[in-house]
Amino acid sequence: MNELSAPKKDLTIKDFTSDQEVRWCPGCGDYAILKCMQRTLPEMGVTRENTVFVSGIGCSSRFPYYMDTYGFHTIHGRAPAVATGLKLANPELDVWVVTGDGDGLSIGGNHLMHALRRDVDLNILLFNNKIYGLTKGQYSPTSDLGTRSPSTPQGSVDPALNPISFALGSGAHFVARTVDTAQKHMPGVFKRAHAFKGASFVEILQNCIVYNDSAWQGITEKSVAADKQLLLEHGQKMLFGAEGNKGIRFNPQAFALEVVVVGENGITEDDILTHDETNLQLARMLGELGGNPNEPMAMGVLYARQADHSYTDAVIGQMQAVKGNTTLKKMMYGGQTWQVSETITS
Protein backbone atom coordinates (compact mmCIF):
# COMPACT_ATOMS: atom_id res chain seq x y z
CA MET A 1 0.00 0.00 0.00
CA ASN A 2 1.52 3.33 -1.06
CA GLU A 3 1.36 6.55 0.96
CA LEU A 4 -1.42 8.07 -1.18
CA SER A 5 -3.73 5.07 -0.81
CA ALA A 6 -3.09 4.64 2.90
CA PRO A 7 -6.00 5.64 5.14
CA LYS A 8 -5.56 9.03 6.76
CA LYS A 9 -4.90 8.90 10.48
CA ASP A 10 -6.63 11.09 13.01
CA LEU A 11 -4.37 14.07 13.64
CA THR A 12 -3.41 15.17 17.14
CA ILE A 13 -1.78 18.17 18.77
CA LYS A 14 1.65 16.68 17.99
CA ASP A 15 0.91 16.74 14.27
CA PHE A 16 0.45 20.52 14.36
CA THR A 17 3.49 21.20 16.58
CA SER A 18 6.66 22.11 14.70
CA ASP A 19 10.20 21.22 15.75
CA GLN A 20 11.11 24.89 16.29
CA GLU A 21 12.06 26.19 19.71
CA VAL A 22 9.34 28.53 20.97
CA ARG A 23 11.00 31.87 21.64
CA TRP A 24 8.60 33.90 23.69
CA CYS A 25 9.25 35.25 27.16
CA PRO A 26 8.40 32.74 29.93
CA GLY A 27 4.84 33.39 31.03
CA CYS A 28 3.77 35.12 27.79
CA GLY A 29 0.10 34.68 26.92
CA ASP A 30 1.08 33.64 23.40
CA TYR A 31 1.98 30.16 24.70
CA ALA A 32 -1.60 29.53 25.77
CA ILE A 33 -3.00 30.69 22.43
CA LEU A 34 -0.53 28.54 20.51
CA LYS A 35 -1.34 25.40 22.49
CA CYS A 36 -5.05 26.04 22.14
CA MET A 37 -4.74 26.36 18.36
CA GLN A 38 -2.58 23.23 18.07
CA ARG A 39 -5.11 21.31 20.16
CA THR A 40 -8.20 22.67 18.38
CA LEU A 41 -7.19 22.24 14.73
CA PRO A 42 -7.44 18.42 14.86
CA GLU A 43 -10.94 18.78 16.30
CA MET A 44 -11.89 20.87 13.24
CA GLY A 45 -10.92 18.03 10.94
CA VAL A 46 -8.46 20.13 8.94
CA THR A 47 -5.30 18.92 7.25
CA ARG A 48 -1.81 20.35 7.59
CA GLU A 49 -1.29 20.59 3.82
CA ASN A 50 -4.38 22.81 3.42
CA THR A 51 -3.70 25.05 6.42
CA VAL A 52 -1.65 28.25 6.25
CA PHE A 53 -0.74 30.79 8.93
CA VAL A 54 0.23 34.28 7.76
CA SER A 55 1.72 36.86 10.12
CA GLY A 56 3.26 40.32 10.05
CA ILE A 57 5.81 41.62 12.55
CA GLY A 58 5.66 41.41 16.33
CA CYS A 59 5.81 38.84 19.10
CA SER A 60 2.57 37.21 17.93
CA SER A 61 3.91 37.03 14.38
CA ARG A 62 6.34 34.23 15.26
CA PHE A 63 3.26 32.00 15.34
CA PRO A 64 3.79 30.35 11.91
CA TYR A 65 7.19 28.98 12.99
CA TYR A 66 5.57 26.91 15.72
CA MET A 67 2.77 25.43 13.63
CA ASP A 68 3.57 22.34 11.54
CA THR A 69 1.57 23.70 8.62
CA TYR A 70 2.41 26.04 5.78
CA GLY A 71 3.13 29.60 6.81
CA PHE A 72 4.36 33.04 5.83
CA HIS A 73 6.16 35.48 8.12
CA THR A 74 5.60 38.67 6.14
CA ILE A 75 6.26 42.37 6.75
CA HIS A 76 4.85 44.84 9.25
CA GLY A 77 1.10 45.26 8.91
CA ARG A 78 0.83 43.55 5.54
CA ALA A 79 -0.30 40.08 6.63
CA PRO A 80 -3.95 40.66 5.53
CA ALA A 81 -2.79 41.71 2.05
CA VAL A 82 -0.54 38.66 1.62
CA ALA A 83 -3.28 36.40 3.01
CA THR A 84 -5.82 37.88 0.60
CA GLY A 85 -3.58 37.08 -2.37
CA LEU A 86 -2.99 33.58 -1.06
CA LYS A 87 -6.71 32.89 -0.62
CA LEU A 88 -7.53 34.17 -4.10
CA ALA A 89 -4.73 32.09 -5.62
CA ASN A 90 -5.95 28.93 -3.89
CA PRO A 91 -9.44 29.30 -2.36
CA GLU A 92 -9.30 25.72 -1.05
CA LEU A 93 -6.79 26.71 1.63
CA ASP A 94 -7.70 27.48 5.25
CA VAL A 95 -5.90 30.78 5.77
CA TRP A 96 -5.30 32.16 9.26
CA VAL A 97 -3.91 35.64 9.89
CA VAL A 98 -2.08 36.21 13.17
CA THR A 99 -1.46 39.82 14.10
CA GLY A 100 -1.12 42.09 17.14
CA ASP A 101 -2.62 45.37 18.28
CA GLY A 102 0.41 47.27 16.93
CA ASP A 103 0.94 45.28 13.75
CA GLY A 104 -2.74 45.09 12.83
CA LEU A 105 -4.17 48.38 14.07
CA SER A 106 -1.33 50.83 13.48
CA ILE A 107 0.73 50.36 10.33
CA GLY A 108 -1.58 47.54 9.23
CA GLY A 109 -4.88 49.25 9.99
CA ASN A 110 -5.56 50.04 6.34
CA HIS A 111 -4.94 46.47 5.17
CA LEU A 112 -6.99 45.00 8.02
CA MET A 113 -9.88 47.35 7.33
CA HIS A 114 -10.10 46.39 3.66
CA ALA A 115 -9.78 42.65 4.33
CA LEU A 116 -12.75 42.97 6.69
CA ARG A 117 -14.94 45.16 4.47
CA ARG A 118 -14.26 42.91 1.47
CA ASP A 119 -15.16 39.93 3.64
CA VAL A 120 -12.25 37.88 2.32
CA ASP A 121 -12.54 34.31 3.59
CA LEU A 122 -9.79 34.61 6.22
CA ASN A 123 -9.62 33.76 9.92
CA ILE A 124 -8.03 36.80 11.57
CA LEU A 125 -6.68 36.55 15.13
CA LEU A 126 -5.62 39.81 16.77
CA PHE A 127 -3.58 39.40 19.95
CA ASN A 128 -4.22 42.48 22.09
CA ASN A 129 -1.77 43.13 24.93
CA LYS A 130 -2.11 46.92 24.69
CA ILE A 131 1.63 47.45 24.09
CA TYR A 132 4.42 46.98 21.54
CA GLY A 133 6.30 44.01 22.97
CA LEU A 134 8.87 43.09 20.33
CA THR A 135 10.25 46.64 20.09
CA LYS A 136 10.53 46.93 23.87
CA GLY A 137 7.38 48.42 25.28
CA GLN A 138 6.24 51.45 23.29
CA TYR A 139 2.57 52.33 23.58
CA SER A 140 0.23 50.91 20.94
CA PRO A 141 -3.13 52.00 19.48
CA THR A 142 -4.95 50.03 22.20
CA SER A 143 -2.86 51.30 25.14
CA ASP A 144 -4.83 52.95 27.91
CA LEU A 145 -4.86 56.72 28.13
CA GLY A 146 -1.93 57.78 30.32
CA THR A 147 0.22 54.72 29.59
CA ARG A 148 3.86 55.45 30.44
CA SER A 149 6.28 53.85 28.03
CA PRO A 150 9.63 54.55 26.31
CA SER A 151 7.73 56.47 23.62
CA THR A 152 5.39 58.24 26.08
CA PRO A 153 7.41 58.83 29.27
CA GLN A 154 4.91 61.45 30.45
CA GLY A 155 1.94 59.22 29.67
CA SER A 156 0.04 58.58 26.45
CA VAL A 157 -2.44 61.28 25.44
CA ASP A 158 -4.12 59.01 22.87
CA PRO A 159 -7.53 57.53 23.67
CA ALA A 160 -7.40 53.74 23.24
CA LEU A 161 -8.73 52.21 20.04
CA ASN A 162 -11.37 49.50 20.51
CA PRO A 163 -10.60 46.55 18.16
CA ILE A 164 -14.19 45.31 18.22
CA SER A 165 -15.57 48.72 17.27
CA PHE A 166 -12.90 48.99 14.56
CA ALA A 167 -13.86 45.62 13.07
CA LEU A 168 -17.58 46.32 13.13
CA GLY A 169 -17.04 49.80 11.70
CA SER A 170 -14.99 48.27 8.89
CA GLY A 171 -17.93 46.08 7.90
CA ALA A 172 -16.83 42.77 9.41
CA HIS A 173 -19.51 40.07 9.40
CA PHE A 174 -18.01 37.92 12.15
CA VAL A 175 -16.60 39.52 15.28
CA ALA A 176 -15.68 37.73 18.50
CA ARG A 177 -13.54 38.10 21.62
CA THR A 178 -11.83 35.68 23.98
CA VAL A 179 -8.94 35.56 26.49
CA ASP A 180 -5.55 33.82 26.32
CA THR A 181 -6.16 31.99 29.61
CA ALA A 182 -9.70 30.88 28.70
CA GLN A 183 -8.74 27.40 27.52
CA LYS A 184 -12.33 26.16 27.65
CA HIS A 185 -13.79 29.23 25.92
CA MET A 186 -11.18 29.89 23.23
CA PRO A 187 -11.55 26.60 21.27
CA GLY A 188 -15.24 27.23 20.68
CA VAL A 189 -14.51 30.72 19.36
CA PHE A 190 -11.82 29.36 17.02
CA LYS A 191 -14.23 26.73 15.69
CA ARG A 192 -16.96 29.29 15.05
CA ALA A 193 -14.51 31.59 13.28
CA HIS A 194 -13.20 28.76 11.10
CA ALA A 195 -16.71 27.62 10.13
CA PHE A 196 -17.74 31.12 9.03
CA LYS A 197 -17.55 31.76 5.27
CA GLY A 198 -16.01 35.19 4.99
CA ALA A 199 -13.69 37.28 7.12
CA SER A 200 -13.81 36.26 10.78
CA PHE A 201 -12.21 38.61 13.30
CA VAL A 202 -11.26 37.42 16.79
CA GLU A 203 -9.74 39.71 19.41
CA ILE A 204 -7.75 37.76 22.00
CA LEU A 205 -6.94 39.56 25.23
CA GLN A 206 -3.31 38.57 25.79
CA ASN A 207 -0.88 39.35 28.58
CA CYS A 208 2.63 40.69 28.00
CA ILE A 209 4.37 39.69 31.20
CA VAL A 210 7.42 41.92 30.57
CA TYR A 211 6.18 45.25 29.24
CA ASN A 212 2.52 45.40 30.23
CA ASP A 213 1.95 42.74 32.87
CA SER A 214 -1.55 42.42 34.32
CA ALA A 215 -3.02 44.77 31.70
CA TRP A 216 -6.22 42.69 31.71
CA GLN A 217 -6.09 41.62 35.37
CA GLY A 218 -9.20 43.61 36.24
CA ILE A 219 -11.14 41.43 33.79
CA THR A 220 -9.39 38.07 33.82
CA GLU A 221 -8.44 37.58 37.50
CA LYS A 222 -10.36 34.58 38.86
CA SER A 223 -11.72 36.57 41.79
CA VAL A 224 -13.43 39.09 39.46
CA ALA A 225 -13.88 37.23 36.15
CA ALA A 226 -17.50 36.24 36.80
CA ASP A 227 -18.47 39.86 37.43
CA LYS A 228 -16.29 41.34 34.70
CA GLN A 229 -16.98 38.98 31.80
CA LEU A 230 -20.27 38.67 29.97
CA LEU A 231 -20.20 35.29 28.22
CA LEU A 232 -22.46 35.57 25.20
CA GLU A 233 -24.56 32.77 23.73
CA HIS A 234 -26.92 33.29 20.84
CA GLY A 235 -30.54 33.05 21.99
CA GLN A 236 -29.62 33.14 25.68
CA LYS A 237 -30.23 35.83 28.29
CA MET A 238 -27.29 38.14 28.98
CA LEU A 239 -26.77 37.12 32.59
CA PHE A 240 -23.46 37.15 34.44
CA GLY A 241 -21.96 37.57 37.89
CA ALA A 242 -20.76 35.22 40.60
CA GLU A 243 -24.37 34.54 41.57
CA GLY A 244 -25.70 34.75 38.02
CA ASN A 245 -28.13 37.50 38.98
CA LYS A 246 -26.61 40.41 37.08
CA GLY A 247 -27.79 41.16 33.60
CA ILE A 248 -27.78 43.58 30.68
CA ARG A 249 -30.85 45.67 29.95
CA PHE A 250 -31.51 48.21 27.22
CA ASN A 251 -32.24 51.69 28.56
CA PRO A 252 -34.36 53.49 25.92
CA GLN A 253 -33.93 56.89 27.57
CA ALA A 254 -30.15 56.74 27.36
CA PHE A 255 -30.28 54.54 24.24
CA ALA A 256 -27.59 52.39 25.80
CA LEU A 257 -27.03 49.11 27.58
CA GLU A 258 -26.96 49.10 31.35
CA VAL A 259 -26.17 46.64 34.13
CA VAL A 260 -29.05 45.65 36.39
CA VAL A 261 -29.56 43.10 39.16
CA VAL A 262 -32.40 40.61 38.91
CA GLY A 263 -34.55 40.87 42.03
CA GLU A 264 -33.73 44.51 42.72
CA ASN A 265 -36.00 47.46 41.91
CA GLY A 266 -38.56 45.13 40.36
CA ILE A 267 -36.11 43.74 37.78
CA THR A 268 -36.94 40.25 36.50
CA GLU A 269 -35.30 38.01 33.91
CA ASP A 270 -37.86 39.25 31.41
CA ASP A 271 -36.09 42.62 31.51
CA ILE A 272 -32.75 41.07 30.53
CA LEU A 273 -31.76 41.18 26.86
CA THR A 274 -31.47 37.99 24.85
CA HIS A 275 -28.33 37.85 22.75
CA ASP A 276 -28.92 38.02 19.01
CA GLU A 277 -25.60 37.67 17.23
CA THR A 278 -27.18 38.74 13.92
CA ASN A 279 -28.07 42.19 15.28
CA LEU A 280 -25.41 44.67 14.20
CA GLN A 281 -26.58 47.55 16.41
CA LEU A 282 -26.61 45.29 19.46
CA ALA A 283 -23.09 44.07 18.61
CA ARG A 284 -21.85 47.65 18.43
CA MET A 285 -23.23 48.42 21.88
CA LEU A 286 -21.84 45.17 23.31
CA GLY A 287 -18.43 46.01 21.86
CA GLU A 288 -18.35 49.23 23.89
CA LEU A 289 -19.14 47.50 27.19
CA GLY A 290 -16.34 47.43 29.72
CA GLY A 291 -15.33 51.05 29.47
CA ASN A 292 -17.17 51.74 32.72
CA PRO A 293 -15.80 49.99 35.85
CA ASN A 294 -19.30 48.74 36.66
CA GLU A 295 -19.70 47.07 33.28
CA PRO A 296 -18.50 43.62 32.15
CA MET A 297 -16.64 43.04 28.90
CA ALA A 298 -18.52 40.99 26.31
CA MET A 299 -16.89 37.66 25.41
CA GLY A 300 -17.73 35.17 22.71
CA VAL A 301 -19.36 35.85 19.34
CA LEU A 302 -20.70 39.39 19.32
CA TYR A 303 -21.73 39.40 15.67
CA ALA A 304 -22.12 36.73 13.02
CA ARG A 305 -24.15 37.32 9.91
CA GLN A 306 -23.38 35.75 6.57
CA ALA A 307 -22.98 38.31 3.81
CA ASP A 308 -25.01 38.08 0.61
CA HIS A 309 -21.92 38.86 -1.46
CA SER A 310 -18.69 36.85 -1.46
CA TYR A 311 -15.60 38.83 -2.53
CA THR A 312 -13.58 35.64 -2.88
CA ASP A 313 -16.18 33.94 -5.07
CA ALA A 314 -16.64 37.09 -7.16
CA VAL A 315 -12.92 37.46 -7.92
CA ILE A 316 -12.52 33.76 -8.67
CA GLY A 317 -15.58 33.97 -10.93
CA GLN A 318 -14.07 36.84 -12.90
CA MET A 319 -10.79 34.99 -13.35
CA GLN A 320 -12.56 31.87 -14.55
CA ALA A 321 -14.72 33.90 -16.94
CA VAL A 322 -11.74 35.31 -18.83
CA LYS A 323 -9.55 32.21 -18.56
CA GLY A 324 -8.82 30.87 -22.04
CA ASN A 325 -10.40 33.88 -23.74
CA THR A 326 -7.39 36.14 -23.65
CA THR A 327 -3.62 36.17 -23.88
CA LEU A 328 -0.90 38.07 -22.09
CA LYS A 329 -0.30 40.13 -25.26
CA LYS A 330 -3.97 41.10 -25.45
CA MET A 331 -3.95 42.18 -21.82
CA MET A 332 -0.72 44.16 -22.24
CA TYR A 333 -1.81 45.95 -25.40
CA GLY A 334 -5.55 46.12 -24.86
CA GLY A 335 -7.27 49.19 -23.47
CA GLN A 336 -5.52 52.57 -23.28
CA THR A 337 -2.31 52.16 -25.25
CA TRP A 338 -0.84 54.31 -27.99
CA GLN A 339 2.00 54.36 -30.47
CA VAL A 340 4.33 57.26 -31.27
CA SER A 341 4.49 57.35 -35.06
CA GLU A 342 7.10 60.09 -35.57
CA THR A 343 10.07 61.58 -33.80
CA ILE A 344 9.55 65.03 -32.33
CA THR A 345 12.66 67.21 -32.13
CA SER A 346 13.10 70.51 -30.39
Sequence and secondary structure as in RCSB ss.txt:
>XXXX:A:sequence
MNELSAPKKDLTIKDFTSDQEVRWCPGCGDYAILKCMQRTLPEMGVTRENTVFVSGIGCSSRFPYYMDTYGFHTI
HGRAPAVATGLKLANPELDVWVVTGDGDGLSIGGNHLMHALRRDVDLNILLFNNKIYGLTKGQYSPTSDLGTRSP
STPQGSVDPALNPISFALGSGAHFVARTVDTAQKHMPGVFKRAHAFKGASFVEILQNCIVYNDSAWQGITEKSVA
ADKQLLLEHGQKMLFGAEGNKGIRFNPQAFALEVVVVGENGITEDDILTHDETNLQLARMLGELGGNPNEPMAMG
VLYARQADHSYTDAVIGQMQAVKGNTTLKKMMYGGQTWQVSETITS
>XXXX:A:secstr
  TTTS      GGGGB SS   S TT THHHHHHHHHHHHHHHT  GGGEEEEE SSSGGGHHHHBSSEEEE  
TT HHHHHHHHHHH TTSEEEEEEEHHIIIIITHHHHHHHHHHT S EEEEEE SS TTTTS   TTS TT  BT
TBTT   S    HHHHHHHTT SEEEEEETT TTTHHHHHHHHHHSSS EEEEEE  BTTTBTTTTHHHHSHHHH
HHHEEE  TTSB EESTTS EEEEEETTTTEEEEEETTSTT  GGGS B  TT HHHHHHHHHTTSSTTS EEEE
EEEE   S  HHHHHHHHHHHHTTS  HHHHHHSSS     S    
